């Protein structure tokens, strides 16, 4: 008697392609079984790809460990480009050498996946958050403000790391650090930091949207969209706007005319 499709589906959760049952099911003429096996094989290929990517993204963490460093933090920031709101940085020390598959640069993930990973990170890692406000960005410039936010994120960790992996920057620190260009796609710790920083900043901008309705912060997170520029022209500036940024100056100038 043939197994039902639901039975086969359940058994597929715990077998490999080398399992004799898999070869037997491949001879099954039922369309539902063929579709099920094809889907299972695609999933296995994807998992294989994701495992390879994870292994590559753990290279720098393993290198630091081999050199004797026991507490490596990945650091990244989010919010350099927007016209409003803070730049927020995160520092993350992972507590496991096997983070979830698919954890990568926050820009490559959907909002749903970022939130899922953020919850995992906050449970399975030490996390520090730092921010630089709009007025600090105007006073010191966005590059320096980003470094300030990163430094504050490290200081916010529950325990200080002995090694840093930093996305494309160097910060003032008395510990070893390695700057990685496009680090959020090369280091899983930096990727984790980019996810946490992105989630925290999006949450803050949604709160700002409630405080200042009409600007659309819940939609564009402060970036220079048409909606945002029109809102500046129509409603004027708030304290969270970066007055040193040219599009803000231009839109505010139109509001006065």
C-alpha positions, 0 to 999 in steps of 0.5 A: 500500500502506497504512503499518502502524500502527507505521510511522505511530506512528513518523512521528508523532514528527516531524511537525505537524498541518499535514503532508500525511501527517497529513491522509492518515491522517485518512482512514484507516478503520482503528480503530487509526489513528484511536485513534493520531491522537486520542492524538497530537492530545491530546498536542499540545494538552497540550504546547501548554498546558504551553508556555504555562504555562512561558512564564508561569512564566518571566516573573519570570526574564526580568524580572530578566534585562531589568533586568540581573541575570545570576544569579537564584536561586529559593528555597523551603522544605518542611516547615513543617507536619510534627510531626517532622524539619527544614525544608529549603530549596533555592536554584536558579539555572537554567542554561537559559531552557527548562526541562522542560515541566511543572516546577511546584509540587512539591505538584502532582507525583507522587513519580516526576515530582519525582525525574525533575525533581530529577535534571534540576535537579541537572544543569542548575542550581546548587543550594544546600541549607539546613535548620533542625533541630527544636530550632531550630524549637522555639527560634525558631518555624517562621517564623524557622526557615524563613527560616534554612533559606532563608538557608543554602540561598543561602549553600550555592550554588556562586556567589552570585546577584545576584537572588532570587525567594523564595516568600512570604517575605523573607530577610536578604540583601545582594542584590535580592529579590522575594517572590512569593505562591504563587511555586512556581506562578508562577516556574519557579526557585521551582518547581525549588527546591520540587522539590529541597527536597521530594525532599531532605526525603523522602529524609531522612525515609526515612533517619529511618524506618530509624533509628526504626522504628515511627513511619511516617516513610516514609509520612507524612514527619513530618506529623500523621497518625493513625499518627504520633500513635499512634506518639508516644503508644506509643513516646514522643518522639525528638529529631526531634520538634518539642516546641513543636507542640501535637499533639506536646505532646498526644500526648506527654502521653497517653503519660505518663498 
